[in-house]
Amino acid sequence: MRSIHDFTVFDRWGGMVYSRQNLAPDDESAGWDGRLNGQLLDPAVFIYVATVEFLDGRVRMFRGNVVLMR
């Protein structure tokens, strides 16, 4: 991967809980830590959307679900 153009996490009602743009793929600190406004969220299913640029210049969108467990 060359870069992550955007990475967004939504709750099951469509509310945005995390969003970052222009991330380096090797930056582990750029990931979502399961918090919203500094508060730990309860276990639940969240939806993510990421737009990734690959080394050959292709850009692809990824979507899926993630389960937050404590």
Jmol script that loads the backbone (N, CA, C; Angstrom):
load data "model"
ATOM      1  N   MET A   1       0.842  -1.181   0.000  1.00  0.00           N
ATOM      2  CA  MET A   1       0.000   0.000   0.000  1.00  0.00           C
ATOM      3  C   MET A   1       0.881   1.236   0.000  1.00  0.00           C
ATOM      4  N   ARG A   2       0.436   2.223  -0.731  1.00  0.00           N
ATOM      5  CA  ARG A   2       1.124   3.512  -0.739  1.00  0.00           C
ATOM      6  C   ARG A   2       0.570   4.417   0.351  1.00  0.00           C
ATOM      7  N   SER A   3      -0.766   4.506   0.432  1.00  0.00           N
ATOM      8  CA  SER A   3      -1.370   5.348   1.463  1.00  0.00           C
ATOM      9  C   SER A   3      -2.825   4.946   1.685  1.00  0.00           C
ATOM     10  N   ILE A   4      -3.342   5.379   2.818  1.00  0.00           N
ATOM     11  CA  ILE A   4      -4.752   5.209   3.128  1.00  0.00           C
ATOM     12  C   ILE A   4      -5.362   6.594   3.036  1.00  0.00           C
ATOM     13  N   HIS A   5      -6.166   6.818   2.003  1.00  0.00           N
ATOM     14  CA  HIS A   5      -6.749   8.145   1.775  1.00  0.00           C
ATOM     15  C   HIS A   5      -7.699   8.534   2.892  1.00  0.00           C
ATOM     16  N   ASP A   6      -8.531   7.601   3.311  1.00  0.00           N
ATOM     17  CA  ASP A   6      -9.427   7.873   4.432  1.00  0.00           C
ATOM     18  C   ASP A   6      -9.825   6.571   5.098  1.00  0.00           C
ATOM     19  N   PHE A   7     -10.116   6.670   6.386  1.00  0.00           N
ATOM     20  CA  PHE A   7     -10.553   5.530   7.188  1.00  0.00           C
ATOM     21  C   PHE A   7     -11.605   6.062   8.151  1.00  0.00           C
ATOM     22  N   THR A   8     -12.826   5.527   8.056  1.00  0.00           N
ATOM     23  CA  THR A   8     -13.939   6.015   8.867  1.00  0.00           C
ATOM     24  C   THR A   8     -14.657   4.830   9.498  1.00  0.00           C
ATOM     25  N   VAL A   9     -15.080   5.016  10.752  1.00  0.00           N
ATOM     26  CA  VAL A   9     -15.821   3.993  11.488  1.00  0.00           C
ATOM     27  C   VAL A   9     -17.160   4.601  11.897  1.00  0.00           C
ATOM     28  N   PHE A  10     -18.233   3.825  11.687  1.00  0.00           N
ATOM     29  CA  PHE A  10     -19.595   4.255  12.013  1.00  0.00           C
ATOM     30  C   PHE A  10     -20.224   3.289  13.000  1.00  0.00           C
ATOM     31  N   ASP A  11     -21.133   3.798  13.837  1.00  0.00           N
ATOM     32  CA  ASP A  11     -21.915   2.901  14.679  1.00  0.00           C
ATOM     33  C   ASP A  11     -23.051   2.317  13.838  1.00  0.00           C
ATOM     34  N   ARG A  12     -23.841   1.446  14.422  1.00  0.00           N
ATOM     35  CA  ARG A  12     -24.876   0.755  13.631  1.00  0.00           C
ATOM     36  C   ARG A  12     -26.012   1.664  13.196  1.00  0.00           C
ATOM     37  N   TRP A  13     -26.093   2.863  13.739  1.00  0.00           N
ATOM     38  CA  TRP A  13     -27.110   3.834  13.329  1.00  0.00           C
ATOM     39  C   TRP A  13     -26.570   4.826  12.307  1.00  0.00           C
ATOM     40  N   GLY A  14     -25.314   4.646  11.908  1.00  0.00           N
ATOM     41  CA  GLY A  14     -24.717   5.518  10.903  1.00  0.00           C
ATOM     42  C   GLY A  14     -23.985   6.720  11.453  1.00  0.00           C
ATOM     43  N   GLY A  15     -23.891   6.825  12.771  1.00  0.00           N
ATOM     44  CA  GLY A  15     -23.153   7.932  13.370  1.00  0.00           C
ATOM     45  C   GLY A  15     -21.654   7.697  13.276  1.00  0.00           C
ATOM     46  N   MET A  16     -20.919   8.704  12.848  1.00  0.00           N
ATOM     47  CA  MET A  16     -19.474   8.570  12.707  1.00  0.00           C
ATOM     48  C   MET A  16     -18.821   8.584  14.091  1.00  0.00           C
ATOM     49  N   VAL A  17     -18.007   7.580  14.379  1.00  0.00           N
ATOM     50  CA  VAL A  17     -17.315   7.524  15.656  1.00  0.00           C
ATOM     51  C   VAL A  17     -15.808   7.756  15.513  1.00  0.00           C
ATOM     52  N   TYR A  18     -15.282   7.659  14.287  1.00  0.00           N
ATOM     53  CA  TYR A  18     -13.849   7.864  14.057  1.00  0.00           C
ATOM     54  C   TYR A  18     -13.632   8.172  12.585  1.00  0.00           C
ATOM     55  N   SER A  19     -12.722   9.105  12.294  1.00  0.00           N
ATOM     56  CA  SER A  19     -12.379   9.399  10.909  1.00  0.00           C
ATOM     57  C   SER A  19     -10.987  10.007  10.849  1.00  0.00           C
ATOM     58  N   ARG A  20     -10.173   9.497   9.922  1.00  0.00           N
ATOM     59  CA  ARG A  20      -8.829  10.041   9.674  1.00  0.00           C
ATOM     60  C   ARG A  20      -8.584  10.010   8.176  1.00  0.00           C
ATOM     61  N   GLN A  21      -7.739  10.925   7.706  1.00  0.00           N
ATOM     62  CA  GLN A  21      -7.401  11.004   6.292  1.00  0.00           C
ATOM     63  C   GLN A  21      -5.881  11.001   6.122  1.00  0.00           C
ATOM     64  N   ASN A  22      -5.466  10.575   4.933  1.00  0.00           N
ATOM     65  CA  ASN A  22      -4.053  10.599   4.522  1.00  0.00           C
ATOM     66  C   ASN A  22      -3.138   9.925   5.544  1.00  0.00           C
ATOM     67  N   LEU A  23      -3.374   8.646   5.741  1.00  0.00           N
ATOM     68  CA  LEU A  23      -2.607   7.872   6.710  1.00  0.00           C
ATOM     69  C   LEU A  23      -1.512   7.070   6.020  1.00  0.00           C
ATOM     70  N   ALA A  24      -0.393   6.920   6.697  1.00  0.00           N
ATOM     71  CA  ALA A  24       0.647   6.012   6.226  1.00  0.00           C
ATOM     72  C   ALA A  24       0.240   4.591   6.623  1.00  0.00           C
ATOM     73  N   PRO A  25       0.382   3.620   5.727  1.00  0.00           N
ATOM     74  CA  PRO A  25      -0.070   2.262   6.046  1.00  0.00           C
ATOM     75  C   PRO A  25       0.694   1.613   7.200  1.00  0.00           C
ATOM     76  N   ASP A  26       1.863   2.111   7.527  1.00  0.00           N
ATOM     77  CA  ASP A  26       2.645   1.516   8.618  1.00  0.00           C
ATOM     78  C   ASP A  26       2.525   2.297   9.929  1.00  0.00           C
ATOM     79  N   ASP A  27       1.592   3.242  10.008  1.00  0.00           N
ATOM     80  CA  ASP A  27       1.395   4.054  11.208  1.00  0.00           C
ATOM     81  C   ASP A  27       0.367   3.392  12.117  1.00  0.00           C
ATOM     82  N   GLU A  28       0.833   2.574  13.057  1.00  0.00           N
ATOM     83  CA  GLU A  28      -0.077   1.850  13.946  1.00  0.00           C
ATOM     84  C   GLU A  28      -0.862   2.782  14.866  1.00  0.00           C
ATOM     85  N   SER A  29      -0.362   3.961  15.120  1.00  0.00           N
ATOM     86  CA  SER A  29      -1.061   4.898  16.003  1.00  0.00           C
ATOM     87  C   SER A  29      -2.273   5.534  15.330  1.00  0.00           C
ATOM     88  N   ALA A  30      -2.430   5.335  14.036  1.00  0.00           N
ATOM     89  CA  ALA A  30      -3.533   5.945  13.300  1.00  0.00           C
ATOM     90  C   ALA A  30      -4.824   5.136  13.374  1.00  0.00           C
ATOM     91  N   GLY A  31      -4.779   3.963  13.945  1.00  0.00           N
ATOM     92  CA  GLY A  31      -5.974   3.121  14.023  1.00  0.00           C
ATOM     93  C   GLY A  31      -6.948   3.588  15.088  1.00  0.00           C
ATOM     94  N   TRP A  32      -8.151   3.057  15.017  1.00  0.00           N
ATOM     95  CA  TRP A  32      -9.208   3.390  15.983  1.00  0.00           C
ATOM     96  C   TRP A  32      -9.011   2.560  17.241  1.00  0.00           C
ATOM     97  N   ASP A  33      -9.114   3.185  18.406  1.00  0.00           N
ATOM     98  CA  ASP A  33      -8.888   2.495  19.673  1.00  0.00           C
ATOM     99  C   ASP A  33     -10.170   2.145  20.425  1.00  0.00           C
ATOM    100  N   GLY A  34     -11.326   2.249  19.767  1.00  0.00           N
ATOM    101  CA  GLY A  34     -12.584   1.885  20.404  1.00  0.00           C
ATOM    102  C   GLY A  34     -13.157   2.979  21.292  1.00  0.00           C
ATOM    103  N   ARG A  35     -12.709   4.199  21.102  1.00  0.00           N
ATOM    104  CA  ARG A  35     -13.190   5.329  21.903  1.00  0.00           C
ATOM    105  C   ARG A  35     -13.946   6.323  21.041  1.00  0.00           C
ATOM    106  N   LEU A  36     -14.801   7.076  21.687  1.00  0.00           N
ATOM    107  CA  LEU A  36     -15.491   8.204  21.077  1.00  0.00           C
ATOM    108  C   LEU A  36     -15.408   9.354  22.061  1.00  0.00           C
ATOM    109  N   ASN A  37     -14.817  10.457  21.632  1.00  0.00           N
ATOM    110  CA  ASN A  37     -14.618  11.628  22.494  1.00  0.00           C
ATOM    111  C   ASN A  37     -13.902  11.264  23.794  1.00  0.00           C
ATOM    112  N   GLY A  38     -12.917  10.365  23.687  1.00  0.00           N
ATOM    113  CA  GLY A  38     -12.119   9.970  24.836  1.00  0.00           C
ATOM    114  C   GLY A  38     -12.743   8.923  25.734  1.00  0.00           C
ATOM    115  N   GLN A  39     -13.979   8.537  25.475  1.00  0.00           N
ATOM    116  CA  GLN A  39     -14.682   7.561  26.311  1.00  0.00           C
ATOM    117  C   GLN A  39     -14.707   6.197  25.622  1.00  0.00           C
ATOM    118  N   LEU A  40     -14.423   5.142  26.391  1.00  0.00           N
ATOM    119  CA  LEU A  40     -14.498   3.793  25.841  1.00  0.00           C
ATOM    120  C   LEU A  40     -15.940   3.474  25.457  1.00  0.00           C
ATOM    121  N   LEU A  41     -16.110   2.921  24.272  1.00  0.00           N
ATOM    122  CA  LEU A  41     -17.443   2.528  23.829  1.00  0.00           C
ATOM    123  C   LEU A  41     -17.773   1.121  24.320  1.00  0.00           C
ATOM    124  N   ASP A  42     -19.046   0.852  24.485  1.00  0.00           N
ATOM    125  CA  ASP A  42     -19.497  -0.480  24.867  1.00  0.00           C
ATOM    126  C   ASP A  42     -19.295  -1.446  23.704  1.00  0.00           C
ATOM    127  N   PRO A  43     -19.169  -2.737  23.993  1.00  0.00           N
ATOM    128  CA  PRO A  43     -19.057  -3.724  22.924  1.00  0.00           C
ATOM    129  C   PRO A  43     -20.246  -3.610  21.957  1.00  0.00           C
ATOM    130  N   ALA A  44     -19.934  -3.679  20.673  1.00  0.00           N
ATOM    131  CA  ALA A  44     -20.959  -3.552  19.632  1.00  0.00           C
ATOM    132  C   ALA A  44     -20.332  -3.872  18.282  1.00  0.00           C
ATOM    133  N   VAL A  45     -21.158  -3.872  17.259  1.00  0.00           N
ATOM    134  CA  VAL A  45     -20.696  -4.035  15.883  1.00  0.00           C
ATOM    135  C   VAL A  45     -20.605  -2.652  15.251  1.00  0.00           C
ATOM    136  N   PHE A  46     -19.485  -2.384  14.575  1.00  0.00           N
ATOM    137  CA  PHE A  46     -19.255  -1.113  13.910  1.00  0.00           C
ATOM    138  C   PHE A  46     -18.937  -1.376  12.443  1.00  0.00           C
ATOM    139  N   ILE A  47     -19.165  -0.381  11.616  1.00  0.00           N
ATOM    140  CA  ILE A  47     -18.915  -0.476  10.177  1.00  0.00           C
ATOM    141  C   ILE A  47     -17.716   0.400   9.853  1.00  0.00           C
ATOM    142  N   TYR A  48     -16.812  -0.117   9.034  1.00  0.00           N
ATOM    143  CA  TYR A  48     -15.678   0.699   8.599  1.00  0.00           C
ATOM    144  C   TYR A  48     -15.709   0.867   7.082  1.00  0.00           C
ATOM    145  N   VAL A  49     -15.151   1.987   6.632  1.00  0.00           N
ATOM    146  CA  VAL A  49     -14.964   2.272   5.208  1.00  0.00           C
ATOM    147  C   VAL A  49     -13.562   2.841   5.066  1.00  0.00           C
ATOM    148  N   ALA A  50     -12.776   2.288   4.157  1.00  0.00           N
ATOM    149  CA  ALA A  50     -11.415   2.766   3.936  1.00  0.00           C
ATOM    150  C   ALA A  50     -11.147   2.868   2.444  1.00  0.00           C
ATOM    151  N   THR A  51     -10.507   3.939   2.030  1.00  0.00           N
ATOM    152  CA  THR A  51     -10.072   4.105   0.651  1.00  0.00           C
ATOM    153  C   THR A  51      -8.553   4.018   0.643  1.00  0.00           C
ATOM    154  N   VAL A  52      -8.023   3.032  -0.095  1.00  0.00           N
ATOM    155  CA  VAL A  52      -6.605   2.711  -0.063  1.00  0.00           C
ATOM    156  C   VAL A  52      -5.999   2.884  -1.450  1.00  0.00           C
ATOM    157  N   GLU A  53      -4.798   3.474  -1.493  1.00  0.00           N
ATOM    158  CA  GLU A  53      -4.055   3.572  -2.750  1.00  0.00           C
ATOM    159  C   GLU A  53      -2.894   2.587  -2.696  1.00  0.00           C
ATOM    160  N   PHE A  54      -2.788   1.762  -3.742  1.00  0.00           N
ATOM    161  CA  PHE A  54      -1.732   0.760  -3.827  1.00  0.00           C
ATOM    162  C   PHE A  54      -0.517   1.314  -4.558  1.00  0.00           C
ATOM    163  N   LEU A  55       0.591   0.596  -4.488  1.00  0.00           N
ATOM    164  CA  LEU A  55       1.842   1.055  -5.079  1.00  0.00           C
ATOM    165  C   LEU A  55       1.744   1.290  -6.581  1.00  0.00           C
ATOM    166  N   ASP A  56       0.887   0.540  -7.259  1.00  0.00           N
ATOM    167  CA  ASP A  56       0.741   0.694  -8.706  1.00  0.00           C
ATOM    168  C   ASP A  56      -0.229   1.821  -9.078  1.00  0.00           C
ATOM    169  N   GLY A  57      -0.725   2.572  -8.088  1.00  0.00           N
ATOM    170  CA  GLY A  57      -1.614   3.700  -8.351  1.00  0.00           C
ATOM    171  C   GLY A  57      -3.094   3.374  -8.288  1.00  0.00           C
ATOM    172  N   ARG A  58      -3.446   2.088  -8.214  1.00  0.00           N
ATOM    173  CA  ARG A  58      -4.860   1.723  -8.094  1.00  0.00           C
ATOM    174  C   ARG A  58      -5.412   2.204  -6.766  1.00  0.00           C
ATOM    175  N   VAL A  59      -6.659   2.657  -6.789  1.00  0.00           N
ATOM    176  CA  VAL A  59      -7.341   3.084  -5.575  1.00  0.00           C
ATOM    177  C   VAL A  59      -8.562   2.185  -5.404  1.00  0.00           C
ATOM    178  N   ARG A  60      -8.738   1.653  -4.200  1.00  0.00           N
ATOM    179  CA  ARG A  60      -9.839   0.730  -3.947  1.00  0.00           C
ATOM    180  C   ARG A  60     -10.493   1.053  -2.601  1.00  0.00           C
ATOM    181  N   MET A  61     -11.816   0.903  -2.553  1.00  0.00           N
ATOM    182  CA  MET A  61     -12.555   1.118  -1.320  1.00  0.00           C
ATOM    183  C   MET A  61     -12.848  -0.224  -0.671  1.00  0.00           C
ATOM    184  N   PHE A  62     -12.646  -0.292   0.634  1.00  0.00           N
ATOM    185  CA  PHE A  62     -12.948  -1.475   1.418  1.00  0.00           C
ATOM    186  C   PHE A  62     -14.019  -1.107   2.434  1.00  0.00           C
ATOM    187  N   ARG A  63     -14.971  -2.023   2.641  1.00  0.00           N
ATOM    188  CA  ARG A  63     -16.029  -1.840   3.638  1.00  0.00           C
ATOM    189  C   ARG A  63     -16.230  -3.141   4.371  1.00  0.00           C
ATOM    190  N   GLY A  64     -16.630  -3.022   5.622  1.00  0.00           N
ATOM    191  CA  GLY A  64     -16.884  -4.233   6.391  1.00  0.00           C
ATOM    192  C   GLY A  64     -17.364  -3.912   7.787  1.00  0.00           C
ATOM    193  N   ASN A  65     -17.469  -4.970   8.573  1.00  0.00           N
ATOM    194  CA  ASN A  65     -17.909  -4.861   9.966  1.00  0.00           C
ATOM    195  C   ASN A  65     -16.768  -5.255  10.872  1.00  0.00           C
ATOM    196  N   VAL A  66     -16.762  -4.682  12.047  1.00  0.00           N
ATOM    197  CA  VAL A  66     -15.810  -5.063  13.077  1.00  0.00           C
ATOM    198  C   VAL A  66     -16.554  -5.132  14.399  1.00  0.00           C
ATOM    199  N   VAL A  67     -16.231  -6.125  15.208  1.00  0.00           N
ATOM    200  CA  VAL A  67     -16.865  -6.284  16.514  1.00  0.00           C
ATOM    201  C   VAL A  67     -15.922  -5.739  17.576  1.00  0.00           C
ATOM    202  N   LEU A  68     -16.391  -4.782  18.337  1.00  0.00           N
ATOM    203  CA  LEU A  68     -15.622  -4.239  19.452  1.00  0.00           C
ATOM    204  C   LEU A  68     -15.934  -5.083  20.687  1.00  0.00           C
ATOM    205  N   MET A  69     -14.903  -5.701  21.246  1.00  0.00           N
ATOM    206  CA  MET A  69     -15.078  -6.565  22.433  1.00  0.00           C
ATOM    207  C   MET A  69     -14.183  -6.041  23.537  1.00  0.00           C
ATOM    208  N   ARG A  70     -14.635  -6.179  24.736  1.00  0.00           N
ATOM    209  CA  ARG A  70     -13.831  -5.768  25.901  1.00  0.00           C
ATOM    210  C   ARG A  70     -13.606  -6.967  26.796  1.00  0.00           C
TER     211      ARG A  70
END
end "model"
wireframe off; spacefill off
backbone 0.3
color backbone group
